[in-house]
Amino acid sequence: MKDIKKAHVSRIPGALKSDGRDMGLVKIHENVIASIARRAACSVNGVIRIAGSPLVDNIAEIIGNRRMGDRSIVIDISGDTVAVEIKLNISYGSHLPTVAANVQAAIMREIEKMTGMTVSNVNVIVQELDTEEREDEI
């Protein structure tokens, strides 16, 4: 069995290049990291949904814009590090600092686990408070 060395990030933003044998370049697009961040954030208790306009999101879905939820998620890749900014709607009555800290931890854990990249910071912006979970907007 071959020894697999840990991948390191090349000078190309969002690209991982494997060590050892020249096997080629593996790129991880910002949309993939945003998708990981979205799923991790939405898995945290107290998070209702990613912030945004339901009307605009519905129009974007109708015309086929796959990045509809990513307008509220900003990914910045620099070298082997990733910075994330995410805007959320959180359930009214939740302890906001606790929910935000749980979101930060979940996003860091998932991105680092799935990409091997280092997350330098996760900025959580609480955009709105919602009183109930609306299935059509999640």
Buried (B, 14 or more C-beta within 10 A) or exposed (E): EEEEEEBEBBEEEBBBBBEEEEEEEEEBEBBBBBBBBBEBBBEBEBBBBBBBEEEEBEEBEEEEBEEBBBBBBBBBBEEBEBBBBBBBBBBEEBEBEEBBBBBBEBBBEBBBEBBBBEBBEBEBEBBEEBEEEEEEBE
